[in-house]
Amino acid sequence: MKEVRAIAKFQRVSPRKTRLVARNIVGLSVEDAVNLLHFTPNKPASILHCLVKSAYANAQGNDSFDADNAIIKEVIVNEGPTWKRFMPRAQGRATKIHKRTSHITVILAEGQD
């Protein structure tokens, strides 16, 4: 089975929140996934929307891959480097702020008719 992938690294979105959205599109056709992500009102959805469209464009450029019947086989969301910041608090203290990043991979496979 042939596969096509698209990768987005160092995306400024939490991996935990991204996995919640990514779970909804696995197994869908590209058209259904794009429609679902377009109307999902959060930041990971917009990043995944662009990434699914990129993977579809990669599939169209591949002559041996049938892009019209492509389905989303897998979405892998790994944690990237964390930006560490501090927020000043009362009485001279400071608390940590972790700004998390994600590495996201979308894998398309040829679906059945």
C-alpha positions as CSV (number, residue, x, y, z in Angstrom):
1,M,0.0,0.0,0.0
2,K,1.4,3.3,-1.0
3,E,1.7,6.2,1.4
4,V,2.3,9.9,1.1
5,R,3.1,12.2,4.1
6,A,3.5,15.8,5.1
7,I,5.4,17.0,8.1
8,A,5.1,20.2,10.1
9,K,7.7,20.8,12.8
10,F,8.0,23.2,15.7
11,Q,4.3,24.2,15.5
12,R,3.4,26.5,18.4
13,V,0.5,24.4,19.7
14,S,0.3,21.9,22.6
15,P,0.6,18.3,21.5
16,R,-2.1,17.2,24.0
17,K,-4.7,19.5,22.5
18,T,-3.5,18.6,18.9
19,R,-4.1,14.9,19.5
20,L,-7.7,15.6,20.5
21,V,-8.4,17.1,17.1
22,A,-6.2,14.6,15.2
23,R,-8.1,11.7,16.6
24,N,-11.3,12.9,14.8
25,I,-9.9,12.8,11.2
26,V,-8.1,9.4,11.1
27,G,-9.8,7.1,8.7
28,L,-11.7,9.9,6.9
29,S,-11.3,10.8,3.2
30,V,-9.3,14.0,2.5
31,E,-12.4,15.9,1.5
32,D,-14.3,15.0,4.6
33,A,-11.3,15.8,6.9
34,V,-10.8,19.2,5.3
35,N,-14.4,20.0,5.8
36,L,-14.4,18.9,9.4
37,L,-11.2,20.8,10.2
38,H,-12.5,24.0,8.4
39,F,-15.4,24.2,10.9
40,T,-13.5,23.2,14.0
41,P,-12.9,26.4,16.0
42,N,-9.5,25.9,17.5
43,K,-5.8,26.5,16.7
44,P,-4.7,22.8,16.2
45,A,-7.5,22.4,13.6
46,S,-6.2,25.2,11.4
47,I,-2.7,23.8,11.5
48,L,-4.0,20.3,10.7
49,H,-6.1,21.7,7.9
50,C,-3.1,23.2,6.2
51,L,-1.1,20.0,6.7
52,V,-3.8,17.7,5.3
53,K,-4.0,20.0,2.2
54,S,-0.2,19.8,1.9
55,A,-0.3,16.0,2.1
56,Y,-3.0,15.9,-0.6
57,A,-0.9,18.2,-2.8
58,N,2.1,15.8,-2.3
59,A,-0.2,12.9,-3.4
60,Q,-1.3,14.7,-6.5
61,G,2.4,15.3,-7.5
62,N,3.1,11.6,-7.1
63,D,2.2,9.8,-10.3
64,S,2.0,6.3,-8.8
65,F,-0.5,7.4,-6.1
66,D,-4.3,7.7,-6.6
67,A,-5.0,11.0,-4.8
68,D,-8.7,10.9,-5.5
69,N,-9.3,7.9,-3.2
70,A,-6.8,9.0,-0.5
71,I,-7.7,8.5,3.1
72,I,-6.0,9.7,6.2
73,K,-4.2,6.6,7.5
74,E,-2.4,8.1,10.5
75,V,-1.7,11.4,12.3
76,I,1.3,11.4,14.5
77,V,1.7,14.2,17.0
78,N,5.0,14.3,18.9
79,E,6.2,16.8,21.4
80,G,8.8,19.4,20.2
81,P,11.1,21.6,22.3
82,T,9.4,23.5,25.1
83,W,10.0,27.3,25.4
84,K,10.5,28.2,29.0
85,R,9.4,31.5,30.3
86,F,8.8,33.1,33.7
87,M,5.9,35.1,35.1
88,P,6.6,37.5,37.9
89,R,4.5,36.9,41.0
90,A,3.9,38.4,44.4
91,Q,6.7,39.1,46.9
92,G,9.5,38.7,44.4
93,R,8.7,35.2,43.3
94,A,8.4,33.8,39.8
95,T,6.5,30.9,38.3
96,K,7.4,28.8,35.2
97,I,5.5,29.0,32.0
98,H,5.9,26.2,29.5
99,K,5.1,27.1,25.9
100,R,4.9,23.7,24.2
101,T,5.6,22.9,20.5
102,S,4.5,20.0,18.4
103,H,5.9,18.0,15.5
104,I,2.9,16.8,13.4
105,T,3.0,14.2,10.6
106,V,0.0,13.3,8.4
107,I,0.1,10.1,6.4
108,L,-2.3,9.4,3.5
109,A,-2.9,6.0,2.0
110,E,-4.8,4.8,-1.0
111,G,-8.4,4.0,0.0
112,Q,-10.7,1.4,-1.5
113,D,-13.6,2.3,-3.8
